[in-house]
Amino acid sequence: DADVTQTPRNRITKTGKRIMLECSQTKGHDRMYWYRQDPGLGLRLIYYSFDVKDINKGEISDGYSVSRQAQAKFSLSLESAIPNQTALYFCATSDGLAQGPVNTQYFGPGTRLTVL
Amino acid sequence: SQKIEQNSEALNIQEGKTATLTCNYTNYSPAYLQWYRQDPGRGPVFLLLIRENEKEKRKERLKVTFDTTLKQSLFHITASQPADSATYLCALDGGGNTPLVFGKGTRLSVIA
């Protein structure tokens, strides 16, 4: 079974709809991240969380919110989706308690979101 | 603000040759520099990490160098194979509680 899973894998929705993307991990890592990837723009960080009580904005948090329901679960919400939020979304984890580098990322398979 | 650049958006190379990808950065002093591989439609996969005080790191056919004076890392794949075709991302790692900063990637195509 995959260590980092994302649901759904693909989603098509309409402008103005509320969307939730979910991420679960079995790696036992404390840190979790949400990125979006657009052609030509690379990976951009939306939100990150270092533990259940810690939520931080990334580079492009406007229009998004997150919830860290448990150490293993981190969900991303688009309250009112708009077409320029069409992108590939990735969840990632890292082990903040590791000896040495703590930011090595382990990515999920991605969610392809299309907003019409 | 920090800036990270991977010098080529795409690189084509003949099978068996050495592929060299470049990552340059400014306004940053990373504790580490990381390299990832990403296949189309899939999440990036961690390959190698090099520390600021290391000059070179090797793993099988992969070699990474890190020059903190030039603010540059080079990623080499020796004896390249068509299966090495993918996008390669570099990332600045400040260590601790600083999130990674990713480059836009270089798409490598190894031609048989």
Interface residues (C-beta under 8 A of the other chain):
Chain A: V4 Y33 G40 L41 G42 L43 L45 Y48 F50 G58 L88 F90 A92 P101 V102 N103 T104 Q105 Y106 F107 G108 P109 G110 R112
Chain B: A31 Y32 Q34 Y36 G41 R42 G43 P44 V45 F46 L49 L89 A91 D93 G94 G95 G96 N97 T98 P99 L100 F102 G103 K104 G105
